[in-house]
Amino acid sequence: MDTVWIVILEIIKITIPALIVFLTVYYILKQYIAGQLNIEMMRHKTSQKGVVTPARLKAYERLMMFCERISIPNLILRMDRPKMSSKDLQTAMMLAIKQEFDHNLTQQTYVSEKLWEILTLAKNNIFNMISVYGDKVEASFDSQELKNALYKALEEQKSDPLKTAKTAIRNEISLLF
């Protein structure tokens, strides 16, 4: 029986230090691998940032241009033709807004959800303004009637939704840097 205890004691003497060494190496390797994984993830993010940031900046540029192109003065300047009726001008302006919006629809993947909501609200506000004032003016009238009504509405408007959208774009760009 004495020899059994001696053998068990010898096994314990060998096993405990081996177990301690194993656990120490396991812990150190685990920490090392986690650190290497973090470093690799940071490298990947940095390389992706070099690709994504220019695309995001391009999206902000396009959305700023979108705001400019759907502003009522710019729409009137681009869409108005000689001897055009108010109804024709209204239709042309509303179609231009829809086309501009559809053309820039994919830019929402590069901007925040909040910014996209602001841009959509601004677009809808301009669209509704043209719709409301276009319906108030008789369809057969010269387009000058609609233009005057829209310019007057712009002057009376308390806040400019496109100015708000442009400010939101600038604020989001500043967050990148």
ABEGO torsion letter per residue (X at the ends): XAAAAAAAAAAAAAAAAAAAAAAAAAAAAAAAAAAAAAAAAAAAAAAAAAAAAAAAAAAAAAAAAAAAAABAAAAAAAABBBGBBAAAAAAAAAAAAAAAAAAAAAAAAABBAAAAAAAAAAAAAAAAAAAAAAAABBAABBAAAAAAAAAAAAAABABBAAAAAAAAAAAAAAAAX
